[in-house]
Amino acid sequence: MVGKARSAVLRACFAVIPAFLAAGLGFGTGRTEGPRVAPGFIEVCYAVRTAGGETLACRSYSASGGARGPAVAVGRLGLVAEAQTAGAVPGAIVTTTGFAVKIVRAGRVHTMARAPADWTLLAVRRVAGRIWTVAENVAKRQDVIGRLGANGRWDWVKTPIPAGITTLLRQPSGQLAVAVMSSHRARVLSGKGRPLASVGGITPQGTVGFAEGKTLVPFASGSNGFGLALVAARQVQYQLYPSVYRAVIEVTDTSPVWGVSPEGMVPFRQGRFRFSERRRWPRPLPGTITLVGSGRPWMLVVDGNSQGVWFNVQTGRYGPGFQINTPWPAVVRAIALGS
């Protein structure tokens, strides 16, 4: 889906929950790792308005949000996705400007691969040791998945992906999966375009997880109904939640998988999320939640676009909170875990 249609679908799918998360429910009892833990650092890319449009800059921050060095200008910013526009690689950060995928290392910027003519590179993520992108051709009204080859050129998956909001995922095997969300359907594909799961007649909440051989898709139903679709071998099982206060709004693509509820993080065991074992937020999170990171113990629960708390998916404990300050009026476009 291209242009304005993409933005319309995004608003229709994912505009359900911010008010519930802003209510400040059930805080203060989450277990934390303590002040000595240093889970890593944070890479932030933000857009700064200039005379010629917008320029992308990236900067490294400590686990608590303190700047670790000067910002690095990446280049002119074009059309990119709402999320997954940057990701960490060993000792560096990879980001897309829409025109090209670039790597920022030791304060210097290098172009890894440019977008082919008539294409824009909407998103980028490192999965299974390779750099993947979601590319869009506006003229052909087509989206495809590409993998960066060793020669610095894109290898395109031959099967075009369906229209919708596209997210690059990491399966428990470590391999790529692709989620495509529309206002009434969620599809999950392999990195080669093979269908893995499809759920229709729901309003997907935008995230997908994997556990116990099942694909987990949170969804909304009506104005205040929430549920979870569990897909295995093309069979779909639905679990409905009694209220938003006992609902999973988002899921992680980590192993083990966790759910995000208005009251905290919820573990998944034996076919369902266990609310009796939820880890309550250590402090109020007044904004919309975004999850950052997978494939390692630590991830970020980002509240709004510049603050939040660390969470360890292996231990179920929270780490330090963080607050990132960017130049006013810069707009944060991507947050990634440094490595």
N, C-alpha and C positions, 0 to 999 in steps of 0.2 A: 504494500500500500504506500502511496507516495503523497508528498506535499501536505496539503491541508487535511486530507483524509486521514493520514497517519496521526496527526495531532488530535483529530476528533475522536478516533478510536481510543487513543490513550486516555483522554478525559473520561470517556464513557466507561472504560474498564476499571480505572484505578482511582476514581474520585470519591470512593465510598467511605473511607475510614479515618481521615485525619481528625475529625471532631472527636471520635472516641479516644484516640491516642492523646489528644490534647486535654482530656478530662482529668489527668493526673491520678489514675486509679492504682491502688495497691502498691505503694512504693515503700522502700526503706528496709526490707527484710532480705534482699538478695545477698547471697554470700559473695565475698570478694576475695581476691588473691592476696591483697595487702599491698602496701606502698613499695615494697622491694621489687616487685615484679616489673620487668621492662620487656613487654611483649614484642616490641619492634618499633618501627617508625612509620610515618604516614606521608604519602605522596599526594599532593593536591595540584590540580590544574584548574586555572580560572581564566575567564575571559575579561579583557579590559577593552573598553570602547576607545577607538582611535578615529582619526579623520577618515581613514580608509575603510572603516567597518569595525570588526572586532579582532583583537590579537590574543592568541592563547599563550599563557605563561604557566610554568610549572615550578613548584617549590617543595622542598623536603621539610618535614616537621617531626619533632620528637613524639614519643608516645602520648605525652600530655598536651601537645599542640604548639610547643615552642619552635620557632624557625631554626633550622639547622644550617642555613646558608642563604645566599641571595636567590631571588627568583631568576629563572631562565626563560627568555622569550623564545617561543617555539615557532611562531609564524602566524599568518593570517588564518582566521577561523572561518570555515564555511559551514555547510549543512552537516550536522552530526546528530546522533540519536540522543534521547533524553538521558540514557545511562550507558555504562560500559564504553566510555570513550577513552579510557586509559587503564592500564594494568601494569603490574610490576613484573620485571624479569630480574635475574640475578644482578644486583648492583646498579640497576637502572630502572627507568619507567618508559613504557611504550604508550604513545597516544596517537589519536587520529585527529587531523584538522579537517577532515572531509576530502581534502585534496591529496593527502598523503599520510602514511603512517610513519611516525618519527620516533626516535629513541633519544632520551635525555640521559646522559651519563657524565658524571664528574663536571657538571656545569657546561657541557657542550651538547649540541644538537646535531644529529645525523639523520638523513632521510633513509628509511629502510626500503620503502616501496611507494611509488606514486599510484594514484588512481588512474585506471585506463580512461581513455577519452569517453565522455558522456556518462561516466560513472562517478559516484561519490561513496566514500568509505565511511559508513555511519557509525560503526562500533568496532572495537578491537578487544581481544582477550587472549591470554596465553593459556593453552590447555594441552596437556600431554607433550609439553616441551616445544610446541609449535605456536606461531602467531596466527590467529584466525580473525576474519573480518566479516561483517555484514555489509554487502555492497548493494547500491540501488542504482538502477538505470531509469531515469525519469522518462526519457523518450519512449522506451519499450515497456514502461510500467511493470518492471520486473525486479525482484530481489533475489540475490544469490549469496551463498556462503563461499568464502575464499580462504585458502591456506597459503601462507607465505613460504615459498620454496627456498632451497639453499642458494639458488641463483639470484635471489632478490626479486623474483617475479611471482605473481599470484597464480596458484593452481585453483581453478574454479570447480566447485561441485556441479556436475552436469545437470542435476535436477533442480529447477528453480523452486524456491520455497514458497508456500502459500502467502497470500497477502495478510498483513497484520503487524503487530508490534513484536519484534524479534529479540530474543535474549539468548546469549551463548552460555551454556551450562557445562558443568563437569559431572559426569556420571561416577558412581562408586568405583568403576573400573579405571577411572582416570581419563577416559576418552570423552570426546566432545558430544554434547547433545544440543539441540536447538529447540527452543520453545517459541511458538508463534501464537500470539493472542489476538483475538478479535472480540467484538462486544458480546458475542454469544457462543464462542467456541475456543477451546484450548487444544493446540496440537503440539506434540513433541516428536522430533525427528532425530535420527542419528546424524553424525557428522557427514555421512554419505547421502543424506536425504531420505533414508528409509524410515517409514512411520514406526514410531514406538508407542504412542498413545494418542487418543483423540477423545475429547469430551465435548459434547454439544448441549445446547439448551441451558447453559449456565453463563454467568458473568464472571470470568476468571479474575482473580485479584492480582495477577501479574508475575507470581513466582512459582517455581516448580522444584520439588525435592524428590529424592529416591531413597527408599528404605524397604528392606525385606522383600526384594524382588518386585516392588510396586512403584508406580509413579504417582506422586502426591500433588494434587492441584487444589489449592484453596479457592473458594468461589463465594460470591454473594448471590442472594436470592431475594428479590424484592427490595424494599427500603431498609429493612433491618434484619434480614435473615442471612445466616452464614453457614457454610458447610465445607466438607472436604471430599473430593473425588479421589478414589484409589483405583488405579488402572493396572491390571495384570492380565496378560494373554488376551487382550481385547475385551476383557470383562471389566465393567465399571461398578464399583461399590460406592454408595454415598453415605456419608456420615453428616448429620445435621446437628448444629449446636443450639442449645436451648436459649442462649442470649449472647450478645456481643461480649459480655464480660467473661464468658467461657467459650470463646471462639478463637481459632487460629486464623490470623489475617494474612500472614506471609509464612513461607517456609524457606529454609536454607538448602543449598545444594551441597552441603557438607556431609561427611560420614563420621559420626552419626548425625542424622538430621534433627533439626530443632524447629519449632514453630514460634512465631511471634504473636503474642496476645496483648491486649491492653494492659495486662497486669505483669507481664514479663515473658521470659523464654520458657518454652514447654518442651520436654523431651518426648520422643516417639518410641514406644515399646509395644511389642505384641499387637501390632495392627491398629494402634490408636495413640493420639497424644494424651499424655498423662497429666491432667491439670493439677492433681494432688501433689505432683512433684515439680511444679513450675518454680522457676527462679525469679522472684519478684525483682522489678527494677530497683537498683540501689538509689535512684533519685528520680524526680519527675522528668519525663521526656515530653515536652509540650508540643512537638511538631510531628510531621510525617516521618515514619521510620524508613530508612534505607539500609540494607544489609550489604556489607563490603567484605569480600574475601572468602575463599573456600580452599580446601585441599591442604590445610594446615590447622594446628590447634586453635590459633587466635583468629578472630574476625572482629569487625567493627559494626556496632549498632549505631548508625548515624541518625541523629535527631535534627531534622531540617537539612542543612547542607554544610554545616561547619562545626558541629559539636556532637558529643555522644559518649559512648562508653565501650571499652573492650570487653569481649566475651570469649571464653575458652570452651569450645564445643566438646572437648574431651573430658574436662573436669566439671563442666556446668557452673563455673564460677566467673564472676566479673573481675576485670582488671581495672586499671585507672580510667577515670574520665578524661576527656580531652576537649579543648576549645581552640579552634583555629581562627586566627585573625588574618584577613586578606585586605589588600588596599581597597579603600572605598572609591568608586562603587563597583568593584570587581564582582563577577558572578561565578561561583564555584561550578565547574562543569564536570569534574570527576575527582573521586577520591580512591586511592589504591593503597594496599599495604606494601611498604618498602621491603626489600629483601637484599 
